[in-house]
Amino acid sequence: MTHSAHRLREEVAYVAYHFHWAHHDILGLPHAERRAWVREIARINTSLTRSGTGGAER
């Protein structure tokens, strides 16, 4: 698997895990939008961790 294919798989898994979106819906996003959602999820998780509420219950 190439680096970019591996990275795409990581992005899809990350968004699917956190937002429960379908595989084909995530793959249908333009790259920049998919990366923006990855950053937003990371921001949410960081905020939850800092506030002490965790993220597992989401």
N, C-alpha and C positions, 0 to 999 in steps of 0.2 A: 504494500500500500504506500503510495506517495505521501509526502508531508501534507500537501493540500487536501488529499482525500482523507487522511487521518484527521486533520483539523476540521473538515466539514462534518465528519462523523461525530467528533467531540461537540461541535456547536449544536448539531441536531439533537444529540442525546441530552445536552444541558437544557435546551429550551423545552424539549418534550418532557423531561423529568419535572421541571419546575412549573410549567404552564399546562402540561397535559395536552399539548397540541398534537395533531396527527403528523406523522412523518412527511406525507406528501405536502401538507400545508407549509411546514417549515422549509422543505426543499424548494417550494415555490416562491419563497421570499427572495428578493434581490439580496446579494451578498451584503451590501452595506446595511440594509435593514435588519438582516439576521444578526449581524455583528452588533448592531445597536441594541437589539433585544438581549443578547448575551451580556453586554455591558450593564443594561438596566437590571437584569436578574442579579448580577454580581453586586450592584449597588444596593439592591433590596436586601440581599443576604448579609452584606456588610453592616447595613443599618440595623437589621434585626439582631445580629451578633453583638454589636456595640450597645444596643439597648437592653440586652440580656434576655430577650424573648426567644432567641434561637430561631431556626428556620424550619426545623423538622416537622412542626405541626402544620405547616402550610400545605 
